[in-house]
Amino acid sequence: MKKPYYAVIFTSTRTAGDDGYGDMADFMEQLAKKQSGYIGIESARQEIGITVSYWESLNAIHDWKQQADHLLAQKKGISDWYNSYTVRICLVEREYSFNRGT
């Protein structure tokens, strides 16, 4: 990814049951991929869910937060899916990685 870019880190704890959460998470990922400025996403869910999405600019992040279907998902998250969540927005200026043999 071309640097610098932004990472939105969403951590959460869930309520019991799925109640449509999995389908909405899949839909949000597909929808985010269509947003201008979107770069990518990584996600893991155990006791704490962590989703990191990558964006070209703060404006792209703002536009995603205001997207109509995403607004509905945010409301459903507060009313049904999350006990708690935190959003962190970070500027990524440097990255490095290791990959064994691919």
C-alpha positions as CSV (number, residue, x, y, z in Angstrom):
1,M,0.0,0.0,0.0
2,K,1.2,3.5,-0.8
3,K,2.1,5.4,2.4
4,P,0.9,7.2,4.2
5,Y,-2.6,5.8,4.5
6,Y,-5.1,5.5,7.3
7,A,-6.2,2.5,9.3
8,V,-9.5,2.4,11.1
9,I,-9.3,-0.1,14.0
10,F,-12.7,-1.3,15.2
11,T,-12.6,-3.4,18.4
12,S,-15.8,-4.8,19.9
13,T,-17.4,-7.2,22.3
14,R,-20.5,-8.9,21.1
15,T,-23.9,-9.7,22.5
16,A,-25.1,-13.3,22.6
17,G,-26.3,-14.8,19.3
18,D,-25.8,-13.9,15.7
19,D,-29.1,-12.1,15.0
20,G,-28.1,-11.3,11.5
21,Y,-24.6,-10.0,12.4
22,G,-22.6,-12.3,10.1
23,D,-24.7,-11.4,7.1
24,M,-24.4,-7.7,7.8
25,A,-20.6,-8.0,8.4
26,D,-20.3,-9.6,5.0
27,F,-22.5,-7.0,3.4
28,M,-20.5,-4.1,5.0
29,E,-17.2,-5.6,3.7
30,Q,-18.6,-5.8,0.1
31,L,-20.0,-2.3,0.4
32,A,-16.8,-0.8,1.7
33,K,-14.9,-2.3,-1.2
34,K,-17.0,-0.1,-3.5
35,Q,-16.3,3.2,-1.6
36,S,-13.9,5.7,-3.0
37,G,-10.6,5.7,-1.1
38,Y,-11.0,2.1,0.2
39,I,-7.7,0.1,0.3
40,G,-8.5,-3.2,2.2
41,I,-9.7,-4.9,5.4
42,E,-8.5,-7.5,7.9
43,S,-10.8,-9.0,10.6
44,A,-10.7,-11.5,13.5
45,R,-13.3,-12.4,16.0
46,Q,-12.9,-14.3,19.2
47,E,-13.8,-12.9,22.7
48,I,-12.9,-9.5,21.2
49,G,-13.6,-8.7,17.6
50,I,-11.0,-6.7,15.7
51,T,-11.5,-5.3,12.2
52,V,-9.0,-3.0,10.6
53,S,-10.0,-1.2,7.4
54,Y,-7.5,0.8,5.3
55,W,-8.3,4.1,3.6
56,E,-6.5,6.7,1.4
57,S,-7.7,9.7,3.4
58,L,-9.7,11.1,6.3
59,N,-12.3,12.3,3.8
60,A,-12.7,8.7,2.6
61,I,-13.2,7.5,6.2
62,H,-15.8,10.2,6.8
63,D,-17.7,9.3,3.6
64,W,-17.8,5.7,4.6
65,K,-19.0,6.5,8.1
66,Q,-21.9,8.5,6.6
67,Q,-22.8,5.9,3.9
68,A,-26.6,5.1,4.3
69,D,-26.4,1.3,4.7
70,H,-23.4,1.7,7.0
71,L,-25.4,4.1,9.2
72,L,-28.1,1.5,9.5
73,A,-25.5,-1.1,10.5
74,Q,-24.1,1.2,13.1
75,K,-27.6,1.7,14.7
76,K,-28.2,-2.1,14.6
77,G,-24.8,-2.6,16.2
78,I,-25.7,-0.3,19.1
79,S,-29.2,-1.7,19.6
80,D,-28.5,-5.4,19.1
81,W,-24.9,-6.6,18.4
82,Y,-22.4,-4.9,20.6
83,N,-21.9,-4.7,24.4
84,S,-19.1,-2.2,23.6
85,Y,-16.8,-1.0,20.9
86,T,-14.0,1.4,20.3
87,V,-12.9,3.0,17.0
88,R,-9.3,4.2,16.5
89,I,-8.2,6.1,13.4
90,C,-4.4,6.0,12.8
91,L,-2.1,7.4,10.2
92,V,0.2,4.6,8.9
93,E,3.5,6.0,7.9
94,R,5.6,2.8,8.0
95,E,4.9,-0.9,7.8
96,Y,6.9,-4.1,7.6
97,S,6.0,-7.8,7.4
98,F,7.4,-11.3,7.3
99,N,6.1,-14.1,5.0
100,R,7.6,-17.6,5.0
101,G,7.8,-19.1,1.6
102,T,4.8,-17.9,-0.4
